[in-house]
Amino acid sequence: MGSCLDFDSRLSEHLSKKYAKSYTAKTIDWYPIIKIDQLKLSQARKIELHIKKMKSRLYFKNLIKYPEMIEKLKMKYQ
């Protein structure tokens, strides 16, 4: 999970192991599950931190299942 300005480029960096010593270099099967477009970078980082702090697979699955949760996060972290 991460936030960036250019999603395709960032995913490519993960897949190519550009940062060999990073956590993301330990696997090769990265794929997007949720992509939230049209956010300011600061807003995206706040939402990312919120989701990570939840430490819940169920919460993450619910974000996928209930898109209105994402809309609430966008409003909360404007």
C-alpha positions as CSV (number, residue, x, y, z in Angstrom):
1,M,0.0,0.0,0.0
2,G,1.3,3.4,-0.9
3,S,0.6,6.8,-2.2
4,C,2.3,8.4,-5.2
5,L,1.9,10.9,-8.0
6,D,2.3,8.4,-10.8
7,F,0.8,5.0,-10.0
8,D,1.9,3.1,-13.0
9,S,5.5,4.2,-12.5
10,R,5.4,3.3,-8.9
11,L,4.0,-0.1,-9.5
12,S,6.7,-0.7,-12.1
13,E,9.4,0.2,-9.6
14,H,8.0,-2.4,-7.2
15,L,7.9,-5.1,-9.8
16,S,11.4,-4.3,-11.1
17,K,12.8,-4.3,-7.5
18,K,14.3,-0.8,-8.0
19,Y,14.8,-0.6,-4.3
20,A,16.5,-3.9,-3.7
21,K,16.7,-3.6,0.1
22,S,13.1,-2.5,0.6
23,Y,10.3,-4.6,2.0
24,T,8.6,-4.5,-1.4
25,A,11.6,-6.2,-3.1
26,K,10.8,-9.5,-1.2
27,T,8.0,-10.5,-3.5
28,I,7.3,-10.2,-7.3
29,D,3.5,-10.5,-7.3
30,W,2.4,-7.0,-6.5
31,Y,-0.9,-6.0,-8.0
32,P,-3.4,-3.2,-7.2
33,I,-6.4,-4.0,-5.1
34,I,-7.7,-0.5,-4.5
35,K,-6.8,2.6,-6.4
36,I,-8.2,6.0,-5.2
37,D,-7.7,8.6,-7.9
38,Q,-7.9,12.4,-7.8
39,L,-6.4,13.0,-4.4
40,K,-3.8,15.5,-3.3
41,L,-0.7,13.8,-2.2
42,S,-1.1,14.9,1.4
43,Q,-4.6,13.6,1.4
44,A,-3.5,10.3,-0.1
45,R,-0.8,9.9,2.6
46,K,-3.3,10.5,5.4
47,I,-5.7,8.0,4.0
48,E,-2.9,5.5,3.6
49,L,-1.7,6.0,7.2
50,H,-5.3,5.6,8.4
51,I,-5.7,2.3,6.7
52,K,-2.4,1.0,7.9
53,K,-3.2,2.0,11.5
54,M,-6.3,-0.1,11.3
55,K,-4.1,-3.2,10.9
56,S,-7.2,-5.1,9.8
57,R,-7.7,-7.3,6.8
58,L,-11.4,-7.1,7.4
59,Y,-11.3,-3.3,7.2
60,F,-9.4,-3.5,4.0
61,K,-11.9,-6.0,2.5
62,N,-14.7,-3.7,3.6
63,L,-13.1,-0.8,1.7
64,I,-13.3,-2.9,-1.4
65,K,-16.9,-4.2,-0.7
66,Y,-18.3,-0.8,0.4
67,P,-17.0,2.1,-1.8
68,E,-18.9,4.6,0.4
69,M,-16.2,4.0,3.1
70,I,-13.6,5.4,0.7
71,E,-15.8,8.4,0.1
72,K,-16.0,9.0,3.9
73,L,-12.2,8.8,4.1
74,K,-11.9,11.3,1.3
75,M,-14.2,13.7,3.2
76,K,-12.5,13.1,6.5
77,Y,-9.0,13.8,5.2
78,Q,-9.6,16.8,2.9
